Amino acid sequence: MFKKDDIILRAKALSADIEALDVIQNYRHIEAQIHHHPQIAKHMDALKQNQKQSVNFQNYNKPNAYERSEETISNIRAEIDAYPIVGQFRQSQEEANETLHLIIETLATRLQGAHHFSGSTHHKEE
């Protein structure tokens, strides 16, 4: 039986191992490039502002202004998507998410197997 501290240490080690994976490192690298890209940052700020405006227009029942705002948002998104680094980011994000999902599924399967195993052993003892 493991103690809570042992499990926490193993979880931290697993976290460090996951962070060291090439797919995660690649994602982090591209994410940093995105965050330090001045034109993308400018577009992201404009996108956030327009999204807030759009919500306000919708809440205050201003359909024409809302429609124009949504069109502006769509145009800003298209401008952001035109940067090659954004496509690379989305691809690396998808790969990282798939890897993390696989790890989580593997852990869940092993935990369920361990639970069933200990449960079946427990029943035999009764």
N, C-alpha and C positions, 0 to 999 in steps of 0.2 A: 504494500500500500504506500502511495506517495503522500508526502506532507504538502501542505499548501505552498510553502516556500519553494519546494522542489519543482512543483508545477509552474509556479511563476518564473523561476529561473529557466526552465525548459521553454516556456512560452516566449520569454525574451530572446533566447537563443534562436528559436524558430523565426521570430520576427527579424532578427539580424540576418539570418540565412535568406529569408525572403527578400529583404532589402538588397542583398548582394547579388541576386539573380540578374543576369544580363537584361532580361526583358523589363525588369523594374528599373534598373539603372538607365536604360535607354529612355523609358518613359520620363523619369525624373530629369534627365538631361534636356529632352525636348520641351518639357514643361517649363524649365528654367528659361530656355530660349524664348518661349512664348511670352513669359512674364516680363522679360527684359527687352521686348521688341516695342519701340516707341510708337510706331504706327498702329500696331495691334492694340496697344494700351489705349491710344486715343479713340479708336473705334469701339473698344469695350466700354469706355466711359460714356461715349455717346449712346451706345446701345442701352446701358443701364438707365441713363436719363430718360430716353425715349420709352423704355418699358414702364418706368414709373409714371410718366405722363399718360401713357396709354391706359394704365389701370385707373388713373384719375378720370380720364375722359369717359371710360366705361362706367365707373361708379357714379359720375355726375350726369349720365345719360346724354352724352354728346356724341352721337353715332358718326357724324361726318368727321369730326376731329379725331375720333378713335380710329376710323378707317384710314385717314391720312397718316396717323401715327404708326399704325400697323404696317403700312406700306414703307414708311421710313425705316422701321425696324427690319423689315425684310431686305431692304437695300443695304443696310449696314451689315447684316449677316452675310449677304452675298460678297460684300467687300472683304470681310474678314475671311470668308471661305476661299477667296482668291489667292491668299498667301499660301505657298506650298508647305510652309512649316505647320500650318493648321491641319492640313491633310495628314502630314506625318504624325502630328500630335494625336489626332483621332485614331489613326492606325495603331500607334504605340499604346494608347489608352485601351483600345479593344484587346490587344494582345496581353497587356498587364491584367486586365479584368478577367480574361479567360484563364490565365495562369492562377490568379487568386481564387477563382471559382473552383478550379480543379483541386487546389490545395484544400479548400473548405469542404468540398465533397469527399475527398479522401479522408480527412479528419472525421467528418460526420460518420462515414461508413465504418471506420475503425472504432469509433466510440460506440456506435450501435452494436457492432460485433462484440466488443468487449462487454457491453451491457448485457447482451443476450447470453454471452458465454458465462458471465458471472451469475446471471439470473438462472440459467439452466443448472449450473453447479449448485446454486443455492437451493433450488427445488429438489435436487437429488439428496441433499443432506437432510431435508425435512422428513 
